[in-house]
Amino acid sequence: MLLHCQQLLLPTMLFMLLLAVIGVLTHETLTSPPLREGRFISAMIGCGMIEGVKENGAFAFRGIPYAKAPLDELRWQPAQLIDKIEDCWNGTLPTHNSSTVCTQRLENGTTIGNEDCLYLDVVTPQVRYSNSLPVVVLIGAETLMGPSPGILRPSARYARSRDVIFVRPNFRLGIFGFLALEDLTKDANPRSSGNYALTDIIAVLKWIQLNIMHFGGDAKSVTLLGHRAGATLVSALVSSNQLDGLYTRAWASSASAIYPGKPLQESERLNVNLMATLDCQDAACLRETSSEKLWAATPDTWFNFPVDLPKPQEQTNASRHEWLVLDGIILQQHPNESWKQATTAAAAAGASQTQQPKLVMGATAHEAHTPRLRELHANWTAEEVRQYLQASQLGSLGLTDEVIELYNATNYAALVAIITDIRTVCPLLTNVRLQPSVPLYVVTQGEGDDQLATVDADVQAILGRYEPHTVEQRRFVSAMQQLFYYYVSHGTVQSFDSRRRVINVGQDAVGQLDHKHCNYWIAKDIVPQLYNATNYAALVAIITDIRTVCPLLTNVRLQPSVPLYVVTQGEGDDQLATVDADVQAILGRYEPHTVEQRRFVSAMQQLFYYYVSHGTVQSFDSRRRVINVGQDAVGQLDHKHCNYWIAKDIVPRYARTD
């Protein structure tokens, strides 16, 4: 009987083993397509078969269309994903070479590229469905007019060695990527214009969710890597709810700290002269105008942005052209406001201040270096540095000697460090202070005769293009790569906690309390504060801080047991927290029209009536004595701008006396 069972089992086991072997072989065949002619490889995506090439041990698919060409009636329209069979291709699409870049303006004023440009490149170490790899999306542009992608091009060697997939998209630039005009808004559904480049990037992220699995990628692990103007786009985008579920984390290298502050209607009004320049009466005329004429008609002032020391009479941010706009759809409010609200909501929910960061921001210590500035003087002596500082706004404010002593400013490297702190590092620091979970790294490892940490140093190291010549530089490359790729794989930043949020990346990545000179520039009002004063609500907030809130704060600081609450929940078109809001809520006369306003009424009543009944104030301790009453009552260390007004002796000199 036992022998009979064994005889029956043996063929069954052999058959099952054969099935398993066939299954493995079939799986390998399905997930690892064979190479054609030893170098071409195919992948099936939503729109059909494409063919890439083997490159440095990895596979590159270059020039994959991700959206319809933004031509004719689609010029100045949001990107439209290719999602219909008639827009796809027949047979196999060769994707061996990168497509032409989007039309753009170079530094010398020439234009290159094409409007039919919404293509992307994928570089992957594998083409299979098992062992999905994290995805890094490269968003590169030196300015929002171009050139793009700059140095942010995927590396096949690093895709293989780091086990990541790089995706690099083209996106629209300049007047084609950002033009806001009333005639374009009237012609659009929904009613808006501008920020077309942001819609391109959103379309790319949707394409990744649909297709990256076919390249061995993990759609649940998507890191945005933005550099320079590309980082500005990334920083703005991550404040938008349009990206929900489309990305996992973001890394912004050398972004601008000046985010869009002008509402759509104001941008439309400021841009209207372009219509007259082109002799156009409507959107149809604009769409028939050649790209060459459009670039030629773009005002020179739209290309200017400050990169040097502040001039004695420098334009304010409000008077400069802004390519990005608060369009009401993608960007509904200033990113700083989004971050503040997110921080307040997280604090109300009891979230940890050391939670995994969705955004990392960074800069290099000498990114203001340009060949033009370097060549003004052969050696940049101490006297030449002094004269240069004296001719700027620093000289007109009598700060030259202080700054020279602070930076030991006797050479070119020190001068560039001063400009970089004013223009980039310290403005970025004021932003990340709004977000306790967001780190800021600063690359300090120098190279060359002047030992400069230039604007591309971090990204060159990340992509394996930095050429180290010393032990110190090799250690820097290792530290920078470890910082970035650990974040890509694990979602956390080594060397970071909310108390030591600035990471100095030299030979190692070391957390520190602050960037050493930023508080000086903020106190001197060289680095702007964060009122974003471009509308009536901001103006009223400034007056209220000077006349009421900050004088009250100077009083309660004398009495450790006395809390100060500030109502911030707005109402009406201007979203103002007016003088009676707190008492109206307490007495039940505040009429809430939104969920946020109902939560405010509840928070205000809870704060007051709990105090009436128990004699204590919830959300208060002597270390966090200011209570921000928005949708919730949240204790905070201070009211954000009061130290500025006190340092300027504006408060309490001009306090209300009624």
Number of C-alpha atoms within 10 A of each C-alpha: 6 7 8 8 9 11 11 11 12 11 11 12 11 11 12 12 12 12 12 12 12 12 12 12 12 12 14 15 12 13 18 18 14 14 13 11 7 9 12 20 20 23 18 13 15 14 19 14 15 20 20 25 22 19 17 14 15 21 27 31 27 24 24 22 23 25 22 18 18 20 14 13 11 13 20 28 23 24 25 16 19 18 14 9 11 9 12 15 12 11 9 13 17 17 22 18 14 16 21 16 22 25 27 27 21 15 13 6 11 9 18 15 14 15 19 19 24 29 24 21 26 24 30 31 27 25 22 20 19 15 10 22 26 24 30 27 25 24 28 30 25 21 24 26 24 24 23 26 22 16 16 23 17 22 21 24 19 22 24 18 12 16 19 25 31 27 26 24 28 28 29 31 25 21 22 25 27 22 22 29 24 21 18 23 21 14 16 14 11 11 13 24 30 28 27 26 23 23 21 24 23 21 21 27 24 19 21 23 18 13 18 25 18 19 26 24 29 22 23 16 19 28 24 25 26 26 31 24 25 30 27 26 25 25 25 21 20 21 21 17 13 14 16 10 13 20 23 20 21 26 25 25 29 27 26 21 20 19 21 22 23 23 19 22 18 15 24 21 12 14 18 14 15 17 17 10 13 16 11 15 11 14 19 14 12 21 18 13 13 10 18 11 10 16 18 14 16 17 14 8 9 15 18 10 13 11 15 17 21 18 15 14 9 11 12 7 17 14 9 14 17 21 22 27 27 24 22 14 15 22 25 17 19 20 22 24 16 20 19 16 16 15 18 24 17 15 17 15 11 10 12 12 17 14 14 15 20 17 23 22 24 26 29 28 30 29 24 24 22 14 7 8 12 15 10 10 12 8 12 18 14 15 12 16 19 20 13 15 25 18 15 19 18 21 18 14 11 11 15 22 15 11 20 18 10 13 13 13 23 17 17 23 21 19 25 25 22 25 21 24 25 24 24 24 31 25 23 22 23 19 20 22 16 20 21 19 23 25 25 27 29 23 26 21 24 21 17 8 7 13 13 23 26 21 22 20 26 30 22 17 21 20 20 15 16 17 13 14 10 10 9 16 19 15 18 26 28 16 19 24 20 17 21 21 19 14 20 24 17 11 19 20 20 15 18 21 20 18 14 15 24 27 26 23 25 20 20 20 23 17 21 17 12 17 18 12 16 19 15 14 17 17 16 16 12 17 21 19 16 15 16 20 17 14 14 11 17 16 13 15 17 16 13 16 20 23 19 17 22 25 22 17 24 15 13 16 14 9 11 12 11 17 19 19 22 15 20 19 21 18 17 8 7 11 12 18 19 13 10 10 21 24 15 15 21 18 10 12 13 17 13 14 10 10 9 15 19 15 18 26 28 16 19 24 19 17 21 18 14 14 13 11 8 9 10 13 17 16 19 20 17 14 11 15 24 25 25 21 23 23 24 26 27 24 24 19 12 17 18 15 16 19 16 17 18 16 11 13 11 16 23 19 12 13 18 13 6 3
